[in-house]
Amino acid sequence: MRSAVIGVGNIGTLHASILSRCGLLCAVCDTDEKKLGVYKDLPVYTDYKKMIDEQKPDSVHICTPHYLHAEMTVYALNRGVNVLCEKPLCISYDQLESVLEAEKRSSAALGVCLQNRYNRETVFVKKYLEGRKTDFATGVVAWHRTAEYYASGEWRGKWATEGGGVLINQALHTLDLLGYLCGTPSYVCSTLGNLSLRGVIEVEDTATVATDRFTLFATNSALTDMPVEISIRTGRDLIKMMPGTVLVNGEAQDIGEEKFIPLGKECYGSGHGALIADFYDRLGKGEKFPIDGAEGASSVRMILAAYKSGGEKVKL
Ligand SMILES: NC(=O)c1ccc[n+]([C@@H]2O[C@H](COP(=O)([O-])OP(=O)(O)OC[C@H]3O[C@@H](n4cnc5c(N)ncnc54)[C@H](O)[C@@H]3O)[C@@H](O)[C@H]2O)c1
């Protein structure tokens, strides 16, 4: 296997480091040449198409700003190159259609980096819920993102390039987990606001998303990063999930030891290692990777509906 990374910013560096440790990294691409200096021993590119055409890698990891995910995914899949795409899979309905069509036509696999599905607490709760019906759930994301954070990338905080704010970026993982654990809702009704970044970003910093299965409260205007919390009511049981912890009716559950070292920022969790290992393990065995285009599309559909909603129910 030979793998290349497109976009070596915050998260692309982490992908490149995991691939390099496994001896898989064959090339990297970034339009910012300053970011390429550390990859002295590898072929480096500023044009991702050139890199794919010349290097013909088995896989590419797409770690670029949101608006580029779809075109890069389609380009690679059309050339039979496997894709592991960072979240979100894309930022519009048109992009979604083009990505899913490319996946259908391609001999290569598409995986989406929703690494929190590999967290110990998620694996435990998913199993616990087997054969149980979830009545309702809530998710709370209260994080702290400043004007400096938004200034750190030209693409951040803009509809055209980030595709939204807290919902499509920070809270996407929690929305994905709510859908993964409790089932995809049939409608979404949402309100969006801006509590602390008005005039700084054009997108929302705060959102409430109500559905017929769960409600998500998300904000980037908290004074510090709080742990993400998911609560699930199933019959008489109340399950509470937080990073590294699951409580059932107040009692801590044995969710096993952490097998993967957390890499990068704390909010990334430790799932990247587990997800990337599973992606390559399955490619090697010719098995389907579970978080494919359809799975990656699920949170994108909920978010696009939430952006349309304006306080009205939007069918999914
Ligand atoms: N799964 C997670 O937990 C997680 C965590 C952080 C970021 N992400 C996702 O990863 C992606 C990147 O986020 P980031 O924080 O690393 O952003 P970033 O701005 O730090 O990095 C993006 C990189 O892409 C490069 N780039 C831009 N246009 C390019 C092009 N046309 N070709 C090649 N390179 C190009 C930029 O120069 C930059 O180095 C986003 O989709 C983000 O949502 C996911």
The ligand as an SDF file (V2000), in Angstrom:
LIG
                    3D

 44 48  0  0  0  0  0  0  0  0999 V2000
  -11.9310   14.3300   12.4490 N   0  0  0  0  0  0  0  0  0  0  0  0
  -11.5920   15.3350   13.2730 C   0  0  0  0  0  0  0  0  0  0  0  0
  -11.7280   15.2570   14.4820 O   0  0  0  0  0  0  0  0  0  0  0  0
  -11.0400   16.5820   12.6690 C   0  0  0  0  0  0  0  0  0  0  0  0
  -10.2820   17.4490   13.4600 C   0  0  0  0  0  0  0  0  0  0  0  0
   -9.7640   18.6140   12.8460 C   0  0  0  0  0  0  0  0  0  0  0  0
  -10.0440   18.8930   11.5150 C   0  0  0  0  0  0  0  0  0  0  0  0
  -10.8250   18.0180   10.8090 N   0  0  0  0  0  0  0  0  0  0  0  0
  -11.1580   18.2890    9.4020 C   0  0  0  0  0  0  0  0  0  0  0  0
   -9.9680   18.2620    8.6300 O   0  0  0  0  0  0  0  0  0  0  0  0
  -10.0490   19.2160    7.5710 C   0  0  0  0  0  0  0  0  0  0  0  0
   -8.8920   20.1840    7.6790 C   0  0  0  0  0  0  0  0  0  0  0  0
   -8.9530   20.8600    8.9320 O   0  0  0  0  0  0  0  0  0  0  0  0
   -7.6270   21.5050    9.5770 P   0  0  0  0  0  0  0  0  0  0  0  0
   -8.0180   21.9800   10.9180 O   0  0  0  0  0  0  0  0  0  0  0  0
   -6.5000   20.5760    9.4260 O   0  0  0  0  0  0  0  0  0  0  0  0
   -7.4500   22.7580    8.5930 O   0  0  0  0  0  0  0  0  0  0  0  0
   -6.0880   23.5020    8.2310 P   0  0  0  0  0  0  0  0  0  0  0  0
   -6.4900   24.8180    7.6540 O   0  0  0  0  0  0  0  0  0  0  0  0
   -5.1610   23.4630    9.4090 O   0  0  0  0  0  0  0  0  0  0  0  0
   -5.4470   22.5710    7.0990 O   0  0  0  0  0  0  0  0  0  0  0  0
   -5.9240   22.5340    5.7790 C   0  0  0  0  0  0  0  0  0  0  0  0
   -4.7080   22.4250    4.8730 C   0  0  0  0  0  0  0  0  0  0  0  0
   -5.1590   22.2520    3.5300 O   0  0  0  0  0  0  0  0  0  0  0  0
   -4.3020   23.0180    2.6940 C   0  0  0  0  0  0  0  0  0  0  0  0
   -4.9670   23.2800    1.4090 N   0  0  0  0  0  0  0  0  0  0  0  0
   -5.8980   24.2230    1.1050 C   0  0  0  0  0  0  0  0  0  0  0  0
   -6.2570   24.1240   -0.1730 N   0  0  0  0  0  0  0  0  0  0  0  0
   -5.5540   23.1030   -0.7120 C   0  0  0  0  0  0  0  0  0  0  0  0
   -5.4870   22.5240   -2.0080 C   0  0  0  0  0  0  0  0  0  0  0  0
   -6.2420   22.9760   -3.0280 N   0  0  0  0  0  0  0  0  0  0  0  0
   -4.6360   21.4900   -2.1950 N   0  0  0  0  0  0  0  0  0  0  0  0
   -3.8570   21.0200   -1.1750 C   0  0  0  0  0  0  0  0  0  0  0  0
   -3.8800   21.5460    0.0720 N   0  0  0  0  0  0  0  0  0  0  0  0
   -4.7130   22.5590    0.2980 C   0  0  0  0  0  0  0  0  0  0  0  0
   -4.0140   24.2600    3.4980 C   0  0  0  0  0  0  0  0  0  0  0  0
   -2.8670   24.9610    3.0430 O   0  0  0  0  0  0  0  0  0  0  0  0
   -3.8400   23.6780    4.8930 C   0  0  0  0  0  0  0  0  0  0  0  0
   -2.5010   23.3270    5.1600 O   0  0  0  0  0  0  0  0  0  0  0  0
  -11.4240   19.8660    7.7280 C   0  0  0  0  0  0  0  0  0  0  0  0
  -12.3210   19.1540    6.9450 O   0  0  0  0  0  0  0  0  0  0  0  0
  -11.7580   19.6770    9.1880 C   0  0  0  0  0  0  0  0  0  0  0  0
  -13.1410   19.6890    9.4700 O   0  0  0  0  0  0  0  0  0  0  0  0
  -11.2930   16.8810   11.3450 C   0  0  0  0  0  0  0  0  0  0  0  0
  1  2  1  0
  2  3  2  0
  2  4  1  0
  4  5  1  0
  4 44  2  0
  5  6  2  0
  6  7  1  0
  7  8  2  0
  8  9  1  0
  8 44  1  0
  9 10  1  0
  9 42  1  0
 10 11  1  0
 11 12  1  0
 11 40  1  0
 12 13  1  0
 13 14  1  0
 14 15  2  0
 14 16  1  0
 14 17  1  0
 17 18  1  0
 18 19  2  0
 18 20  1  0
 18 21  1  0
 21 22  1  0
 22 23  1  0
 23 24  1  0
 23 38  1  0
 24 25  1  0
 25 26  1  0
 25 36  1  0
 26 27  1  0
 26 35  1  0
 27 28  2  0
 28 29  1  0
 29 30  1  0
 29 35  2  0
 30 31  1  0
 30 32  2  0
 32 33  1  0
 33 34  2  0
 34 35  1  0
 36 37  1  0
 36 38  1  0
 38 39  1  0
 40 41  1  0
 40 42  1  0
 42 43  1  0
M  CHG  2   8   1  16  -1
M  END
$$$$
